[in-house]
Amino acid sequence: MPRFALVILASLVAGPALAFDPCDDLWFSRNQLYDRAGYCFSSPLGKAVFDNADCTGTEVSLEPGGDELVTYVQGMEDLFACAVDTSATSLDIANIPLRLRLETVVALSEFASGCLGWTGEAIPLRAGPREAAEVISVAMPGDDLVWEYEGIGWPEGWTFLTIYRDETQVALGFTRSTIDYDLCTGTAG
């Protein structure tokens, strides 16, 4: 059922051109936690995606909630029977530079939903779930707003959105904005 929900939403939002690989995305989230803890990557993929310049070793302590999020991600990787090729040097996921700017690591949700064709005002999206966090992107009228990621320890009232425009993920970030579904031309999920 969870895989079905992600596939259905992906087909509604991005159409047939989408090259969506949940395994690459999950691998990124899990390893982003380790990167933030100072882990030194030895695989070609780890070295290509994360900067080892400030690494401290291979025995690291994750941030609060990190172990719980890793356990969740590993469960999702089991669900999708993931086997990411760590000898590769790139991942098939969108917006890695924006994801690296996030203050809080996010992981693909078991379920996803979306507001298709947003007709409301522009929504600033922040690097973290706090008002003072940097605005890293903006959802615009006409965009598809998608809830497809989750995390640990977000303050109440905050949500994480990925934004699709013309079948391409163009933005992402945290918001406290209330999404009025009457301002969506359609919904998914």
C-alpha positions as CSV (number, residue, x, y, z in Angstrom):
1,M,0.0,0.0,0.0
2,P,2.7,2.6,0.8
3,R,4.5,2.0,-2.5
4,F,1.2,2.3,-4.3
5,A,0.5,5.7,-2.7
6,L,3.8,7.1,-3.8
7,V,3.5,5.7,-7.3
8,I,-0.1,7.1,-7.7
9,L,0.9,10.5,-6.4
10,A,4.0,10.6,-8.6
11,S,1.9,9.7,-11.7
12,L,-0.6,12.4,-10.9
13,V,1.9,15.2,-10.2
14,A,4.7,14.4,-12.6
15,G,3.2,12.5,-15.4
16,P,4.9,9.8,-17.4
17,A,8.2,11.7,-17.7
18,L,9.1,11.2,-14.1
19,A,12.2,9.2,-13.4
20,F,11.5,8.7,-9.7
21,D,13.8,6.4,-7.6
22,P,12.7,6.3,-4.0
23,C,15.8,4.2,-3.2
24,D,18.2,7.0,-4.2
25,D,16.1,9.5,-2.2
26,L,16.0,7.3,0.9
27,W,19.8,6.6,0.6
28,F,20.4,10.4,0.5
29,S,18.2,11.1,3.6
30,R,19.8,8.4,5.7
31,N,23.3,9.4,4.7
32,Q,22.6,13.1,5.1
33,L,22.1,12.4,8.8
34,Y,25.5,10.7,9.0
35,D,27.2,13.5,7.0
36,R,25.9,16.1,9.5
37,A,27.3,14.0,12.3
38,G,30.8,14.1,10.7
39,Y,30.8,10.7,9.1
40,C,33.7,10.1,6.7
41,F,32.4,8.4,3.5
42,S,34.6,5.9,1.7
43,S,32.3,4.9,-1.2
44,P,32.5,6.8,-4.5
45,L,28.8,7.8,-4.1
46,G,29.2,9.1,-0.5
47,K,32.3,11.1,-1.5
48,A,30.5,12.5,-4.6
49,V,27.4,13.6,-2.8
50,F,28.7,14.7,0.6
51,D,31.7,16.8,1.5
52,N,34.2,14.9,3.5
53,A,36.3,18.0,4.3
54,D,34.8,18.3,7.8
55,C,34.4,14.6,8.6
56,T,35.6,13.2,11.9
57,G,35.5,9.5,11.4
58,T,33.2,6.5,11.0
59,E,32.0,6.3,14.6
60,V,29.6,9.2,15.0
61,S,26.6,10.2,17.1
62,L,23.5,11.3,15.2
63,E,21.6,14.5,16.1
64,P,18.5,14.1,18.4
65,G,15.9,12.0,16.6
66,G,18.5,10.8,14.0
67,D,18.5,7.2,15.1
68,E,14.7,7.1,14.9
69,L,14.7,8.6,11.4
70,V,17.4,6.2,10.3
71,T,15.3,3.3,11.5
72,Y,12.3,4.7,9.6
73,V,14.3,5.1,6.4
74,Q,15.8,1.6,6.7
75,G,12.2,0.2,7.0
76,M,11.3,2.1,3.8
77,E,14.4,0.9,2.0
78,D,13.4,-2.7,3.0
79,L,9.8,-2.0,1.7
80,F,11.2,-1.0,-1.7
81,A,14.0,-3.7,-1.7
82,C,16.6,-1.0,-2.2
83,A,20.1,-1.7,-3.3
84,V,21.7,1.6,-4.2
85,D,24.9,1.3,-6.3
86,T,27.4,3.1,-4.0
87,S,30.1,2.7,-6.7
88,A,28.1,5.3,-8.8
89,T,28.9,9.0,-8.4
90,S,25.4,10.5,-8.7
91,L,21.8,10.0,-7.4
92,D,18.6,10.2,-9.4
93,I,16.9,12.8,-7.1
94,A,15.9,16.4,-7.6
95,N,17.3,19.5,-5.8
96,I,20.2,18.0,-3.9
97,P,21.7,21.5,-3.4
98,L,18.4,22.6,-1.7
99,R,18.2,19.4,0.4
100,L,21.8,20.0,1.6
101,R,20.7,23.5,2.8
102,L,17.9,22.2,5.0
103,E,18.4,22.5,8.7
104,T,16.5,19.4,9.4
105,V,16.8,16.1,7.4
106,V,13.6,14.9,5.7
107,A,12.7,11.4,4.4
108,L,10.2,10.2,1.9
109,S,6.9,9.6,3.7
110,E,5.0,6.3,3.6
111,F,2.1,8.2,2.2
112,A,1.9,11.4,0.0
113,S,-0.8,13.9,-0.9
114,G,-0.9,17.1,-3.0
115,C,-2.7,20.3,-3.8
116,L,-2.6,20.5,-7.5
117,G,-2.8,23.8,-9.3
118,W,-2.4,26.1,-6.2
119,T,-4.4,29.4,-6.8
120,G,-3.4,31.1,-3.6
121,E,-0.6,33.6,-2.9
122,A,3.1,32.8,-3.1
123,I,4.4,30.7,-0.1
124,P,7.9,31.3,1.1
125,L,9.7,28.0,1.9
126,R,12.3,28.0,4.6
127,A,15.5,25.9,5.3
128,G,14.1,24.8,8.7
129,P,11.0,24.7,10.7
130,R,11.4,28.1,12.3
131,E,10.4,31.7,11.4
132,A,14.0,32.9,11.3
133,A,15.2,30.2,9.0
134,E,16.4,31.3,5.6
135,V,13.9,31.4,2.8
136,I,15.4,29.0,0.2
137,S,12.5,28.8,-2.3
138,V,8.9,29.9,-3.0
139,A,5.8,28.1,-4.1
140,M,4.0,30.2,-6.7
141,P,0.4,30.2,-8.0
142,G,-0.1,27.4,-10.5
143,D,2.4,25.1,-8.7
144,D,1.6,21.7,-7.3
145,L,2.2,21.5,-3.6
146,V,3.1,18.1,-2.4
147,W,3.5,16.6,1.1
148,E,5.8,13.6,0.4
149,Y,8.4,14.0,3.2
150,E,8.4,13.7,6.9
151,G,10.9,14.1,9.7
152,I,11.4,13.9,13.5
153,G,10.9,16.7,16.0
154,W,9.3,19.4,13.9
155,P,7.6,22.1,15.9
156,E,3.8,22.0,15.8
157,G,2.3,23.8,12.9
158,W,5.2,23.3,10.5
159,T,5.0,21.3,7.3
160,F,7.4,20.4,4.6
161,L,6.4,20.9,1.0
162,T,8.0,19.9,-2.4
163,I,6.8,22.0,-5.3
164,Y,6.3,20.8,-8.8
165,R,6.0,23.1,-11.8
166,D,5.5,21.8,-15.3
167,E,6.1,18.2,-14.1
168,T,9.4,19.1,-12.5
169,Q,10.3,19.4,-8.8
170,V,11.4,23.1,-8.6
171,A,11.4,24.0,-4.9
172,L,11.1,22.6,-1.4
173,G,11.1,23.7,2.2
174,F,9.3,24.3,5.4
175,T,6.2,26.5,5.9
176,R,3.7,27.4,8.5
177,S,1.3,28.6,5.9
178,T,-2.2,27.1,6.0
179,I,-3.1,25.5,2.8
180,D,-6.8,26.1,2.0
181,Y,-7.8,23.2,-0.3
182,D,-10.4,25.4,-1.8
183,L,-7.5,27.2,-3.5
184,C,-6.4,23.9,-5.2
185,T,-7.7,23.1,-8.7
186,G,-7.4,19.4,-7.7
187,T,-6.0,17.1,-5.0
188,A,-4.1,13.9,-5.0
189,G,-3.4,11.2,-2.4
